[in-house]
Amino acid sequence: MPHPGFVGADPLVAGKRATALLIAALMVAACSTAAQPTPTKPAATQGSTQAPVATATAAAGVDPDAALAELATKVLSTGPFGEQPTSPTEVTLTPDEIAQVKAMNATAAIVMHIQGDWTKAQVDGLTATFTDLGIDVIASTNGEGKTEKQVADIETVLVQKPSVVVSIPWSPGDQVAAYQKIVDSGAKLVFADNAVPGFKAGTDYVSTVSADNWGNGVASAHLMAKALTAKNGSATGKIGVVWFDIDFFVTNQRRDAFRKTIKDNYPNIQVVEDQGFPSGPDLAGGAETVASAMLARNPTLDGIWAVWDQPAEGVIAAARSAGRNDLIVTTEDLSLTSALSIKKGEFIYGLGAQRPYDQGVNEAKLAAYGLLGKTAPPYVALNALPVTKDNVLQAWTDVYHADPPAELAAP
């Protein structure tokens, strides 16, 4: 896998970055006259009041292509506690700072929540960058989507006394005590995506690094409108929304951004089903159960939005079982399965992709900030990346800093 490119004046630049795709999304505030359903559960508290950083008013019936014109230059998300986003181009280290970090002989532990393409890319970016900084990765764990497993992982890695810990909390509100142990140990803590409530950036942890999850939700909404236009001749139809039924900041952002973008921009797209699926060992299965019920109640449903690629697989399974091979799906996160679906034109029309490798790069650099005592921005966010059949191969390279797998690259 190619080495990540470091931005700005940072001397760790190791190659030319893939050119950012010029695709983007306008957040609009025009009120829709279309009736919106009452969600089956009130919006979760963390992130549910998210407001985009930049908004623009537009008439109902926005052109999806025009609306996808600005995301390459804008981040729409704010942080877990309302922090304004900082660009990763501002996260830099001087040659002297790198030398100081290397002289520390520091160690790092990476405490993840689940496995998958996204997680692997994060760990790859972290590991490559820690290596360049002379920081030895002594542990990398998988929480298996279980709060108690991740808590146990934290306790296990702390026995090894790491200098820094990078982690994405699975259930932040239930894990305060576990993450406090990291703080009390003296290790420098960097969060991926989620931050623990009550913790203060610059005091308890260094920073949070995230994708523009609000922007990705916006992108997937405009992509749904594009697909419906191709199918029905205009942005019209009935759709369902399948979301993650726990208070998880980044998935809250995606869901709320998708809902708002459809409501504000596309009065002829009606959300007739809106339901969450529970956390558990089989996330695709949970989403499949919800989607199957939606399709049973609404056999002519035009499309379903899923909160990320794994639940989208469950939605696709439900569609196949119902004989709905024409169902339109949009989602978030570029995995091999979702990329192949897009390329083949089967179910997934498009998605908003995160940039997990680059996220890992910036998390590692911010860990170095912590070791140096250097003031860090509290929230760093990377631009959303809308993906369709037209750009799926280039998007893979941009997301993973690697050539597309042979299966995806094949004609």
C-alpha positions in Angstrom: 0.0 0.0 0.0 1.4 3.4 -0.9 2.5 5.6 1.9 0.2 8.5 2.9 0.9 11.9 1.7 1.5 14.5 4.4 0.1 18.0 3.8 1.4 21.5 4.1 5.0 22.1 5.1 5.2 18.8 6.9 8.4 17.1 6.1 6.9 13.6 6.3 5.5 14.0 2.7 6.0 10.6 1.2 4.4 10.9 -2.2 1.8 12.6 -4.2 -1.7 12.5 -2.8 -4.5 11.3 -5.0 -6.3 14.3 -6.5 -9.4 15.1 -4.4 -12.6 14.5 -6.4 -14.5 17.7 -7.2 -17.8 16.5 -5.8 -19.6 18.3 -3.1 -22.9 19.2 -1.5 -24.8 22.4 -0.8 -26.8 22.3 2.4 -30.1 24.2 1.8 -32.6 25.7 4.1 -35.7 26.0 1.9 -38.7 24.6 3.7 -40.4 21.6 2.1 -44.2 21.2 1.8 -43.9 17.4 1.7 -45.1 15.6 4.8 -42.4 14.0 6.8 -42.9 10.9 9.0 -42.4 10.7 12.7 -39.3 8.6 13.4 -40.0 5.4 15.3 -37.6 6.7 18.0 -36.7 10.3 18.9 -33.4 11.4 17.4 -30.5 10.5 19.6 -29.1 13.2 21.7 -25.4 13.3 20.7 -25.1 15.0 17.3 -28.9 15.2 16.7 -28.9 18.9 16.7 -26.0 19.1 14.3 -26.1 22.2 12.0 -23.9 22.4 8.9 -21.1 24.9 9.0 -22.0 26.4 5.7 -25.6 26.5 4.4 -27.2 28.1 1.4 -30.8 28.6 0.5 -32.1 27.1 -2.7 -35.5 26.6 -4.3 -37.3 23.2 -3.9 -36.3 20.7 -6.5 -32.5 21.3 -6.4 -30.5 19.8 -9.3 -28.5 17.0 -7.6 -25.5 17.5 -9.8 -25.3 21.2 -9.0 -25.8 20.4 -5.3 -22.8 18.0 -5.5 -20.4 20.8 -6.6 -18.8 22.1 -3.4 -18.0 19.2 -0.9 -14.4 19.1 -2.1 -13.9 22.6 -0.5 -16.2 22.4 2.5 -16.6 20.5 5.7 -20.2 20.6 6.9 -19.7 18.8 10.2 -19.0 20.2 13.6 -17.4 18.2 16.3 -18.9 16.0 19.0 -19.2 19.0 21.3 -19.9 21.6 18.6 -16.3 22.3 17.7 -15.6 24.0 14.4 -13.6 21.8 12.0 -9.9 22.3 11.3 -8.5 21.1 8.0 -5.9 18.3 8.1 -3.6 20.7 6.1 -3.1 22.5 9.4 -1.8 19.4 11.2 2.0 19.6 10.6 5.2 18.7 12.3 8.6 20.4 11.8 11.9 18.4 11.3 12.9 19.4 14.8 9.6 18.2 16.2 9.9 14.8 14.4 13.4 14.4 15.8 12.2 15.1 19.3 9.4 12.5 19.0 11.8 9.9 17.6 14.1 10.5 20.6 11.3 9.7 23.0 11.1 6.0 22.0 7.4 6.2 22.5 4.8 3.4 22.2 1.3 3.4 20.9 -1.9 1.3 21.4 -4.7 1.4 18.9 -8.1 0.4 20.5 -10.8 -0.1 17.8 -14.5 -0.9 18.0 -15.1 -3.3 15.1 -13.4 -4.9 12.2 -13.8 -4.0 8.5 -12.3 -2.3 5.6 -12.7 1.1 7.3 -10.9 -0.1 10.4 -8.1 -1.8 8.5 -7.5 1.4 6.6 -7.4 3.5 9.8 -4.9 1.1 11.4 -2.8 1.1 8.2 -2.6 4.9 8.2 -1.8 5.0 11.9 0.8 2.3 11.7 2.7 3.8 8.7 2.7 7.2 10.3 3.7 6.0 13.8 6.6 4.1 12.1 7.8 7.3 10.4 7.7 9.0 13.8 9.6 6.3 15.6 6.6 5.3 17.7 6.3 1.6 18.2 2.8 0.1 17.9 2.6 -2.4 20.8 -1.1 -3.3 20.6 -4.1 -3.1 18.2 -7.4 -4.4 19.4 -10.9 -5.2 18.0 -13.8 -4.5 20.3 -16.1 -6.7 18.2 -18.9 -4.2 18.6 -19.2 -4.9 22.3 -18.9 -2.2 24.9 -17.6 -4.6 27.6 -15.0 -6.1 25.2 -13.6 -2.7 24.3 -13.4 -1.8 28.0 -11.5 -5.0 28.6 -9.2 -4.2 25.7 -8.4 -0.8 27.3 -7.5 -2.4 30.6 -5.3 -5.0 28.8 -3.3 -2.5 26.7 -2.8 -0.2 29.7 -0.8 -2.9 31.4 1.8 -2.4 28.6 2.0 1.3 29.6 1.6 2.9 26.1 2.8 6.5 25.6 -0.2 7.2 23.4 -3.6 5.6 22.8 -5.8 6.1 19.7 -9.4 4.9 20.0 -12.9 5.2 18.7 -15.3 4.6 21.7 -18.1 2.2 20.8 -20.5 3.5 23.5 -18.9 6.7 24.9 -21.5 7.4 27.6 -21.0 3.9 29.0 -17.2 4.0 28.9 -16.3 7.1 30.7 -14.6 5.2 33.5 -12.5 3.1 31.1 -11.2 6.1 29.2 -10.5 8.0 32.4 -8.1 5.2 33.2 -6.2 6.1 30.0 -6.1 9.8 31.1 -5.0 8.8 34.6 -2.2 6.6 33.2 -0.6 9.7 31.6 -0.9 8.3 28.0 -1.8 10.9 25.4 -5.3 10.1 24.1 -6.6 10.8 20.6 -10.1 10.0 19.6 -11.4 8.8 16.2 -14.9 10.1 15.4 -16.4 9.8 18.9 -15.3 11.6 22.1 -16.2 10.7 25.6 -18.7 13.1 27.3 -17.3 15.3 30.0 -13.7 15.1 28.6 -12.0 18.3 27.5 -9.8 18.6 24.5 -6.3 19.8 25.4 -6.7 18.5 28.9 -8.1 15.0 29.0 -7.4 14.2 25.3 -5.4 15.7 22.5 -8.0 16.0 19.7 -10.8 14.2 17.7 -10.3 13.3 14.1 -13.3 12.5 11.9 -14.7 12.3 8.4 -17.3 14.9 7.4 -20.1 12.6 8.4 -22.7 15.3 8.0 -21.4 16.0 4.5 -21.5 12.3 3.7 -25.2 12.2 4.8 -25.8 15.2 2.5 -24.0 13.5 -0.4 -26.0 10.3 0.0 -29.3 12.3 -0.1 -28.4 14.0 -3.3 -27.3 10.7 -4.8 -30.6 9.2 -3.9 -32.3 12.1 -5.7 -30.1 11.5 -8.7 -31.0 7.9 -8.8 -34.7 8.6 -8.5 -34.5 11.1 -11.3 -32.9 8.5 -13.5 -35.6 6.0 -12.6 -38.7 8.2 -12.5 -37.8 11.1 -14.7 -37.6 13.5 -11.7 -36.6 13.6 -8.1 -39.8 11.9 -6.9 -40.6 8.7 -5.1 -41.1 7.0 -1.7 -38.1 5.9 0.3 -37.1 4.4 3.6 -34.4 5.3 6.1 -32.5 2.6 8.0 -30.3 3.9 10.9 -28.3 2.7 13.9 -30.4 2.7 17.0 -27.8 3.7 19.5 -26.4 7.2 20.4 -23.4 7.1 18.2 -22.3 10.6 17.1 -21.1 10.0 13.6 -24.1 7.8 12.6 -26.4 10.3 14.1 -24.9 13.0 11.9 -25.3 10.9 8.8 -29.0 10.1 9.5 -29.9 13.6 10.4 -28.1 15.1 7.4 -29.8 12.7 5.1 -33.3 13.5 6.5 -32.7 17.2 6.4 -31.3 17.3 2.9 -34.3 15.3 1.5 -36.8 17.4 3.4 -35.3 20.8 2.5 -34.5 20.1 -1.2 -36.7 17.4 -2.6 -40.4 18.0 -1.8 -41.5 15.2 -4.1 -39.4 12.5 -2.3 -41.4 11.2 0.5 -39.8 9.4 3.5 -42.6 6.8 4.3 -40.4 4.5 6.5 -37.9 5.6 9.1 -36.6 3.0 11.6 -33.5 2.1 13.5 -31.9 -1.3 14.0 -30.3 -2.4 17.3 -26.6 -2.9 18.1 -25.5 -6.5 18.2 -23.1 -9.1 16.6 -25.1 -9.2 13.4 -25.5 -5.6 12.2 -26.4 -6.6 8.6 -29.0 -9.0 9.9 -30.5 -6.3 12.1 -30.8 -4.0 9.2 -32.2 -6.8 7.0 -35.0 -7.4 9.5 -35.9 -3.7 9.5 -35.7 -3.4 5.7 -37.8 -6.6 5.1 -40.6 -5.1 7.3 -40.4 -1.8 5.3 -40.7 -3.6 2.0 -43.6 -5.8 3.3 -45.5 -2.7 4.3 -44.5 -0.8 1.1 -43.9 -3.3 -1.7 -43.4 -0.4 -4.2 -40.9 1.5 -2.2 -38.4 3.2 -4.6 -35.3 3.3 -2.4 -33.8 2.8 1.0 -31.0 4.7 2.6 -28.7 2.7 5.0 -26.4 4.3 7.6 -23.2 2.6 6.4 -22.1 -0.2 4.1 -22.6 -3.2 6.4 -26.3 -2.4 7.2 -26.6 -1.7 3.4 -25.7 -5.3 2.8 -28.7 -6.3 5.0 -31.0 -3.9 3.1 -29.8 -5.6 -0.2 -30.5 -9.0 1.3 -34.0 -7.9 2.2 -34.5 -6.5 -1.3 -33.4 -9.8 -3.0 -35.7 -11.8 -0.7 -38.6 -9.6 -1.7 -37.8 -9.8 -5.4 -37.0 -6.1 -5.5 -33.9 -6.1 -7.7 -34.8 -2.5 -8.8 -34.6 -1.1 -5.3 -32.3 2.0 -5.1 -29.8 2.0 -2.1 -27.5 4.8 -1.1 -25.3 4.7 2.0 -21.9 5.6 3.4 -18.4 4.0 3.5 -16.6 2.4 0.6 -15.9 -1.3 1.1 -15.2 -3.9 -1.5 -18.7 -5.1 -1.3 -20.3 -1.7 -1.7 -17.8 -0.7 -4.5 -18.6 -3.8 -6.5 -22.4 -3.1 -6.1 -21.8 0.4 -7.4 -19.7 -0.8 -10.3 -22.1 -3.5 -11.4 -25.1 -1.2 -11.0 -26.7 -3.6 -8.5 -28.7 -1.9 -5.7 -26.2 0.7 -4.5 -26.3 3.7 -6.8 -23.8 5.7 -4.8 -22.4 6.6 -1.4 -20.5 9.1 0.7 -17.1 7.8 1.5 -14.9 8.5 4.5 -11.1 8.8 4.2 -10.0 6.4 6.9 -6.3 6.1 5.9 -5.9 9.8 6.0 -7.8 9.9 9.2 -5.3 7.5 10.7 -2.4 9.6 9.4 -3.7 12.7 11.2 -4.5 10.8 14.4 -0.9 9.6 14.6 0.4 13.1 14.0 -1.9 14.5 16.7 -0.6 11.9 19.1 2.8 13.4 18.4 1.4 16.8 19.3 0.4 15.3 22.6 3.9 13.9 23.3 5.4 17.3 22.4 2.9 19.3 24.5 2.0 21.2 21.3 -1.3 22.9 21.1 -3.7 20.9 18.9 -7.0 21.8 17.2 -9.8 20.1 19.2 -11.5 18.7 16.1 -10.0 17.8 12.7 -12.3 16.7 9.8 -11.7 15.4 6.4 -13.9 16.2 3.4 -16.7 13.9 2.3 -16.2 11.9 -0.9 -19.3 11.1 -3.0 -18.8 7.9 -5.0 -20.7 6.6 -8.1 -20.0 4.2 -10.9 -18.2 7.1 -12.7 -15.5 7.5 -10.1 -15.5 4.3 -8.0 -12.0 3.2 -9.1 -10.3 6.5 -8.4 -12.3 6.8 -5.1 -10.8 3.5 -4.0 -7.3 4.8 -4.5 -8.2 8.1 -2.7 -9.7 6.3 0.2 -7.2 3.4 0.7 -4.0 4.8 -0.8 -3.8 1.6 -2.8 -4.7 0.3 -6.2 -8.2 -1.2 -6.5 -8.4 -4.9 -5.9 -8.3 -7.0 -9.0 -11.9 -8.0 -8.6 -13.0 -4.4 -8.6 -10.5 -3.3 -11.3 -11.5 -6.1 -13.7 -13.5 -4.9 -16.8 
